[in-house]
Amino acid sequence: MKKSIIGLGISLFISTNSIATITNDPYFLEQWSHNNTGQTGGITDADIDLPEAWQIETGNKDIMVAIIDSGININHEDLKDRIWTNTAEIPNNGIDDDNNGFIDDINGWNFQNNSSDVSDYMGHGTLVTGIIAAVPNNNKGIAGIAQNVTIMPIRIQQKENPDETQLSNAITYAVDNGADIINMSLAGRNYSAKVKTAVDYAHQNGVLMVASAANYGTNNDTSAAYPASYGSPSIISVAATDHSDGLGNFGFVAGSSCYGATSVHVAAPGVDLRTTGVLFGMNANNSYTTISGTSLSAPIVSGIATLMLSLDPSLTPEQIKQILIETSDEVSELSGLVQANGRVNAYKALSYVSQNIETEEGEGETEEGQVEEGQVEEGQVEEGQVEEGQTEEGQTEEGQTEEGQTEEG
């Protein structure tokens, strides 16, 4: 049974000075979100402890993250090796070879123009993707959080209050074509029953959804921002922090991070992050920029979730969500602003997952033909346990929460 980490006192700390896995990417030292030494004027260690996390897990190409956004520059030097290829489809033959309803969807689908062109029409999706998946240690650009991962580009019109048909279809496509995680760095105030149905479909199929909390600077508990506020157990809503662990302020034009003690689950770095591409600019295949917003905080969490699933593919969206909440670094400035009362920590999350795997493996070791103490033979029900169809304490049926968890909204 999964145990709460509260009170366990994770103690596997590795000094940053002992980390060998610092990459040779030219802009890595500017990525304070990964390893904050105060290099940008912030507070030392106000980061996700990524080099430490890489000592436990670096990622797996079998984990697929769908990016629902403005498209992706799939030829970018730091991203091209991470883009999904639909091997069941023959390129450019005008036939739906895999019978999934989409002709020549080699790398994903464009629901904005109903085509297989997943190129980035405004740059936003490329910025988001770099945070998760930019290839580390290649002497180019930046380092993504997951050193190995597969990215599925899904293009919609990226705007406030995205078109409900485009977004709902995009979510459904991601689920039907094998995504493990869906990143949605987009927001609006309008509720959509159509999108909520697609969100529920993703939840029913065990797909984690990570959504930006939005940049309105308001309380999502009282003024919802969607899709982050759809109230699904499988959605993680993410606020933004700066290099001093304060709630993100993005300047006059971009606004500041939304928050919500109930509806926003975690906070992650999202101010002045170095990433791939250029917003509304010439997106050369070797372009990089620095940008702010909860749109960048969401992929921080998607990247950490990728590492968690790489380490333990059996994790459910609800478990990932709760682990991220409980392993966050407590930050007084964030107390009462997000459920976690702090900022996500990749190392602590992976440490918990790793310890839990070891615990379960140890508990499961029995001699062949023997029944472990506390377990029962097939067909028997031990006192205090439940029969099939009922739930044990700490476990949930679909739509219910685990003990110690809180449903959104």
SULZIVEN-V586157 format. One record per residue. PHI is phi in whole degrees, -180 to 180 (999 if undefined). BURIAL is b if it has 24 or more other C-alpha atoms within 12 Angstrom, else e. D_FIRST is the distance of its C-alpha to the first C-alpha in Angstrom with 2 decimals. Layout:
BEGIN
[[PHI & BURIAL & D_FIRST] [PHI & BURIAL & D_FIRST]]
END
This chain:
BEGIN
[[999 & e & 0.00] [-66 & b & 3.78] [-107 & b & 6.23] [-64 & b & 9.74] [-88 & b & 12.31] [-60 & e & 15.00] [87 & e & 16.71] [-76 & e & 15.22] [63 & e & 18.61] [-53 & b & 18.27] [-127 & e & 21.35] [-90 & e & 21.85] [-61 & e & 24.92] [-118 & e & 27.53] [-62 & e & 31.01] [-58 & b & 32.48] [-66 & e & 35.57] [-96 & e & 33.81] [-76 & e & 32.56] [-94 & e & 34.42] [-87 & b & 32.87] [-94 & b & 35.32] [-80 & b & 36.84] [-95 & e & 40.53] [-67 & b & 40.47] [-55 & e & 43.49] [-99 & b & 41.82] [-59 & b & 38.57] [-65 & b & 39.93] [-85 & b & 40.49] [-85 & b & 36.84] [-60 & b & 35.99] [-62 & b & 32.74] [-82 & b & 31.47] [-153 & b & 33.06] [-94 & b & 35.08] [-105 & b & 37.68] [87 & e & 39.89] [-65 & e & 41.80] [-111 & e & 42.35] [92 & e & 43.10] [-91 & b & 39.62] [-95 & e & 37.38] [-55 & e & 36.05] [75 & b & 32.32] [-82 & b & 32.08] [-150 & b & 30.30] [-98 & b & 26.99] [55 & b & 27.27] [-71 & b & 27.53] [-58 & b & 29.29] [-66 & b & 26.57] [-63 & b & 23.90] [-66 & b & 26.00] [-70 & b & 25.53] [-101 & b & 21.93] [-156 & b & 22.43] [-116 & b & 25.60] [120 & b & 24.76] [-150 & b & 25.15] [-65 & b & 27.87] [-75 & b & 25.64] [-88 & b & 24.06] [-113 & b & 26.58] [-112 & b & 27.32] [-87 & b & 29.84] [-107 & b & 32.24] [-90 & b & 33.88] [-164 & b & 36.91] [-84 & b & 40.61] [104 & b & 40.17] [-141 & b & 39.82] [-76 & b & 42.52] [-75 & b & 41.23] [-103 & b & 44.02] [-62 & b & 43.11] [-59 & b & 43.20] [-97 & b & 39.76] [-125 & b & 38.03] [-59 & b & 39.83] [-84 & b & 37.68] [-113 & b & 34.47] [-83 & b & 35.71] [-61 & b & 34.34] [-119 & b & 36.80] [-80 & b & 36.61] [-70 & e & 37.73] [-83 & e & 38.23] [-112 & b & 41.04] [-90 & e & 44.52] [-60 & e & 45.84] [57 & e & 48.74] [-103 & e & 49.79] [70 & e & 49.56] [-126 & e & 47.33] [-85 & e & 43.80] [-61 & e & 42.90] [-96 & e & 39.22] [56 & e & 40.04] [-98 & e & 37.58] [94 & e & 40.38] [-133 & b & 41.23] [-83 & b & 44.16] [58 & b & 43.89] [-82 & b & 40.60] [-69 & b & 40.37] [-117 & b & 38.39] [151 & b & 37.29] [-145 & b & 39.26] [-106 & b & 41.60] [-84 & b & 41.25] [-72 & b & 43.88] [-117 & e & 46.61] [54 & e & 45.01] [-149 & b & 45.39] [-91 & b & 43.66] [-80 & b & 44.90] [-101 & b & 41.89] [-61 & b & 44.04] [-90 & b & 43.55] [-82 & b & 46.33] [-139 & b & 45.77] [98 & b & 43.60] [-62 & b & 40.58] [-64 & b & 38.13] [-68 & b & 39.24] [-60 & b & 38.59] [-64 & b & 35.03] [-64 & b & 34.32] [-60 & b & 35.53] [-60 & b & 32.90] [-83 & b & 30.15] [-126 & b & 31.97] [-56 & b & 35.24] [-68 & b & 35.58] [-80 & b & 35.29] [61 & e & 37.65] [-116 & e & 40.36] [61 & e & 43.04] [-136 & b & 42.97] [57 & b & 42.01] [-121 & b & 38.51] [-118 & b & 35.00] [-74 & b & 32.28] [-68 & b & 28.72] [-95 & b & 27.52] [-70 & b & 29.80] [-144 & b & 29.04] [-172 & b & 28.23] [-114 & b & 30.06] [-110 & b & 31.67] [-104 & b & 32.76] [-78 & b & 35.70] [-132 & b & 36.20] [-98 & b & 39.29] [-132 & b & 40.11] [-76 & b & 42.68] [-84 & b & 41.14] [-157 & b & 42.49] [-65 & e & 41.63] [54 & b & 40.40] [-55 & b & 39.88] [-55 & b & 41.32] [-66 & b & 38.87] [-70 & b & 39.77] [-61 & b & 39.38] [-69 & b & 36.01] [-64 & b & 34.53] [-66 & b & 35.87] [-66 & b & 34.54] [-62 & b & 30.95] [-62 & b & 31.31] [-60 & b & 32.89] [-59 & b & 30.07] [-64 & b & 27.46] [-68 & b & 29.75] [-110 & b & 30.58] [99 & b & 27.21] [-68 & b & 26.28] [-93 & b & 22.71] [-135 & b & 23.73] [-118 & b & 26.75] [-97 & b & 28.57] [-126 & b & 30.94] [-90 & b & 33.17] [-157 & b & 35.36] [-162 & b & 35.90] [-169 & b & 38.18] [-91 & b & 38.69] [-85 & e & 39.15] [-77 & e & 36.51] [-133 & b & 36.55] [-63 & e & 35.28] [-66 & e & 35.68] [-69 & b & 33.42] [-60 & b & 30.83] [-63 & b & 30.82] [-67 & b & 30.21] [-61 & b & 27.37] [-63 & b & 25.76] [-63 & b & 26.37] [-63 & b & 24.57] [-61 & b & 21.53] [-63 & b & 21.61] [-101 & b & 21.73] [72 & b & 18.82] [-101 & b & 21.27] [-77 & b & 20.80] [-119 & b & 23.98] [-117 & b & 25.20] [-130 & b & 28.33] [-70 & b & 30.82] [-74 & b & 31.29] [96 & b & 35.07] [-113 & b & 38.02] [-82 & b & 39.71] [73 & b & 38.94] [-117 & b & 37.93] [-87 & b & 35.09] [-70 & b & 32.97] [-66 & b & 31.83] [-111 & e & 35.44] [-132 & b & 36.75] [-63 & b & 34.22] [-125 & b & 34.32] [-107 & b & 33.16] [-84 & b & 31.16] [-58 & b & 28.93] [-99 & b & 29.28] [-74 & b & 28.48] [75 & b & 25.44] [-86 & b & 23.03] [-60 & b & 19.27] [-98 & b & 19.80] [-102 & b & 22.65] [-110 & b & 22.62] [-94 & b & 25.93] [-124 & b & 27.36] [-90 & b & 30.15] [-112 & b & 32.35] [-123 & b & 33.12] [-101 & b & 36.11] [-73 & b & 36.60] [-115 & b & 36.67] [68 & b & 33.42] [-89 & b & 35.47] [-62 & b & 34.92] [-64 & b & 36.69] [-117 & b & 40.37] [-102 & b & 41.81] [99 & e & 45.47] [-61 & e & 47.90] [-75 & e & 47.42] [-83 & e & 43.67] [83 & e & 42.77] [-143 & b & 39.62] [-69 & b & 35.90] [-73 & b & 34.62] [-148 & b & 32.00] [164 & b & 30.13] [-61 & b & 27.85] [-107 & b & 25.99] [-88 & b & 26.84] [-107 & b & 26.69] [-87 & b & 23.26] [-139 & b & 24.11] [-122 & b & 27.28] [-148 & b & 28.31] [-52 & b & 31.66] [-158 & b & 34.28] [-119 & b & 37.73] [56 & b & 40.12] [-96 & b & 37.82] [-83 & b & 39.52] [-156 & b & 38.80] [-83 & b & 40.46] [89 & b & 43.27] [-141 & b & 45.57] [-75 & b & 45.35] [54 & e & 48.46] [-134 & e & 50.13] [-77 & e & 51.17] [-87 & b & 47.92] [-66 & e & 49.14] [-73 & b & 46.84] [-126 & b & 46.72] [-89 & b & 46.45] [-143 & b & 44.18] [-154 & b & 44.15] [-118 & b & 42.59] [-151 & b & 41.31] [-129 & b & 39.30] [142 & b & 37.23] [-67 & b & 33.80] [-61 & b & 34.44] [-92 & b & 33.76] [-72 & b & 30.73] [-58 & b & 28.81] [-67 & b & 29.10] [-58 & b & 27.94] [-69 & b & 24.56] [-60 & b & 24.80] [-66 & b & 25.53] [-64 & b & 22.55] [-61 & b & 20.28] [-61 & b & 22.11] [-64 & b & 21.25] [-63 & b & 17.53] [-69 & b & 17.64] [-64 & b & 19.92] [-76 & b & 17.45] [-143 & b & 14.47] [-64 & b & 15.97] [-82 & e & 12.82] [-61 & b & 12.19] [-91 & b & 13.25] [-55 & b & 16.05] [-64 & b & 14.23] [-68 & b & 11.61] [-58 & b & 14.70] [-59 & b & 16.57] [-68 & b & 14.34] [-62 & b & 13.96] [-64 & b & 17.75] [-65 & b & 18.47] [-76 & b & 16.66] [-98 & b & 17.97] [-64 & b & 21.46] [-73 & b & 24.32] [-66 & b & 25.63] [-131 & b & 29.21] [-60 & e & 31.50] [-67 & e & 33.54] [-103 & b & 30.60] [-62 & b & 29.42] [82 & b & 29.52] [-101 & b & 30.29] [-140 & b & 26.85] [-55 & b & 23.42] [-72 & b & 22.36] [56 & b & 25.58] [-178 & b & 26.04] [-111 & b & 26.18] [-60 & b & 23.54] [-134 & b & 23.05] [-62 & b & 22.21] [-64 & b & 21.86] [-65 & b & 19.34] [-62 & b & 17.21] [-70 & b & 17.43] [-62 & b & 16.93] [-65 & b & 13.52] [-61 & b & 12.59] [-63 & b & 14.30] [-63 & b & 12.74] [-68 & b & 9.16] [-61 & e & 10.66] [-63 & e & 12.40] [-63 & e & 9.66] [-68 & e & 7.84] [-66 & e & 11.48] [-66 & e & 12.44] [-70 & e & 10.02] [-90 & e & 11.12] [-81 & e & 14.75] [-137 & e & 16.76] [-71 & e & 20.39] [-57 & e & 21.58] [90 & e & 22.01] [-100 & e & 19.91] [-109 & e & 16.90] [-66 & e & 14.29] [-58 & e & 14.30] [93 & e & 12.03] [-107 & e & 12.12] [-127 & e & 15.07] [-74 & e & 17.76] [-55 & e & 18.50] [91 & e & 20.20] [-108 & e & 19.01] [-124 & e & 16.96] [-78 & e & 15.87] [-58 & e & 16.94] [91 & e & 14.57] [-99 & e & 12.76] [-126 & e & 14.19] [-80 & e & 16.35] [-55 & e & 16.37] [100 & e & 17.22] [-106 & e & 15.44] [-111 & e & 12.23] [-82 & e & 9.48] [-60 & e & 9.32] [93 & e & 7.55] [-111 & b & 8.10] [-135 & e & 11.69] [-85 & e & 14.65] [-56 & e & 17.14] [92 & e & 18.88] [-106 & e & 16.59] [-104 & b & 14.75] [-73 & b & 11.31] [-58 & e & 11.75] [91 & e & 13.64] [-100 & b & 14.89] [-131 & b & 18.52] [-72 & b & 20.23] [-67 & b & 23.33] [66 & b & 26.70]]
END
